[in-house]
């Protein structure tokens, strides 16, 4: 790989859900012009990125808190900071998992699929 490869444009291909994968009766695009159903694709893609970064943030905070705890050298202040970092990482993970479980419970009890974002029409 040469340095010139860094300056050549490459396609990003960031969209993970194709327009044709939307399970609605109307098309998301008509003659290559996006319709309001395209928000479903956008919401799905944003949610995928948010979940990914939440997992990365948990992992990084957990590793960082672990290193803080290892290098605290039995200092009560440093140990408290490390313990707080680990606690906040676990609280964040429990929050993400808990929100998904609550939405699944709502889906099971009411029959309304709140885990699947759809625009009626």
Secondary structure, DSSP 8 states (H G I E B T S, - for coil): --GGGGGS--------S-GGG--SSS-SEETTEE-TTHHHHHHHHHHHHHHHHHHHHHHHHHHHHHHHHHTTTT-HHHHHHHHHHHHHHHHHHHHHHHHHHHHHHHHHHH---TTS-----
